[in-house]
Amino acid sequence: MPGFLEFAFYFVILTKETFIKLQMEVNKGLRIINYGIDGLIVFIGATLISIPLFDYYIDIRLILAIVYFLYYFLFESITGRTPGKLLTKTKVVDRLNAKPKILRVLLRSLLRFNPFDWMSYLFGQEQGGHDQLSRTRLVKVK
């Protein structure tokens, strides 16, 4: 019965948070797919919004930034999932797999504007800087 003893040992040694993290962590491949799907939707949305505003000389980058922020903030605060996350069966949770509080989602959405956020994935991190600093995670939904 070494399987049961090993499980009992690891369950006692690991904290609840670490145990949950080991079970459900999402890899970089799914994150790239999420980013591609969501990025395409944000770009199309910003483009469609900017067409009627063309005569007002509003910079497309400003519209893109506003749409980008609202897209992530609204989807993740209401459902915990963007359309990209819905397709890849992933969702945003706090460190204990509960729905994150709105301030955590706000911080997560703002941290996406950090120009070095993407670099956190280059150094072996499965969770990005916006995840670590906002104390949220991306997990697989069963």
N, C-alpha and C positions, 0 to 999 in steps of 0.2 A: 504493500500500500504506500509506496514512496510518493505517488502522485498527490495523495491527500495531504501527507505530511509537508511536502514542498509547498503546496498551496497555502496551508495553514501558516507555515513559516513566513512566506512572502506577504500574506495578508496582515500578519501582526507587524512585520517590519515596515512595510510601506504605509505611508499616510493615505488617507482616503483620496486626497487630491492627486497624489502620484499614481495611485492605483487606477483611478479614472483616466488619467492622462495616458497611461500605458495602453489602455484598452481602445481609446477612441481617437488618437492623434491623426491628423490629416497630413498627407505628404505634399511635397512641393508641386508635384504634377497636377493634382486637383486644384491647387491654388492658382496655377498658371491658366488652367482651363476657366476657372471662375473669373479671373482677371480679364481674359480675352472676351468672354461673353458679356460681362458687365461693362467693359470698356467700349465695346461695339454699341451696346444699348445707350450708354451715356453719350457717345459721339453722335449717334443718330438723333437722339433727343435734343442735344445742344444745337445741332444743325437745324433741325425743324423749328426750334424756338427762335433762332437767330434770323431766319428768313424774313419774318414780318418786321424785325427790328433793324434790318439792314439800313434803312433810310435815317435812322437815328445815330449812326456811327458808333454803335456800342461794340467794343472789342470782343471778338469771338472767344478769346481766352477767358475773359471775365464770365461770359455766359457758360462756358465749359466748366469753369471752376465752381460756379453756383450749382449747376446741374449735377456735377460730380459729388459735391458735398451733400446736397439734398437727396440724391439717389441712395447713397449709402446710409445716410442718417435715417431717412424715413423707412426704408425697407428693413434695416437691421434693428431699429427701435420698435417697429410694429410687429414684424414676424420673425426677426432673427435671421432672415434669409433674403438674399437678392435673387433675381432670376437665375444668375449663374450658379449660385449655391443650391437653388432648387433643382436644377438640372443635374448637378453632381451629387445630390443628396447629402449636403453638408449644411451646417448652421453655426451661428455665433452663440457662444455660451460664456458664462463667467467661469471662474476657476473650479466651481463645484457642479458644473453642468446645468446650472439654472439660467433662466433668461436674464441677460445683463440689465442692470438698472440703466435708465435713460442717460444719466451723466456719464456712465462708462461708454455707452454707444456714441455720445457726443464727443468725448475725448478720442475714441477710436477713429471717428470720422475726421476730426481735425488733424490727428497725427498722420493721416494718409497724405497730407500736404507736405510732410517733411521730405525734402529732396533726397535724403539718405535712407529712407525707409526700405526701399528695395534692396539696399546693400546688406541688410540684416539677413537676407536669405542666402547670400554668397558665402557666408562663413559657417555653414552647417546647421543653421537654425531652421527648424520646421515652423516655428511661430515667428512672425515678423515683429519688427519694432512696434508697430501700432497695436499688436496683440499683447506684447509683453508690458508695455507702459500703461495700457488701459486695463490690464489684468483680465483679458478675455482670451478665448481660444476658438479655433475652428475645429469642429468635430464632425464625424460621420454620423448621419442619421440612419437608424436601422429601419 
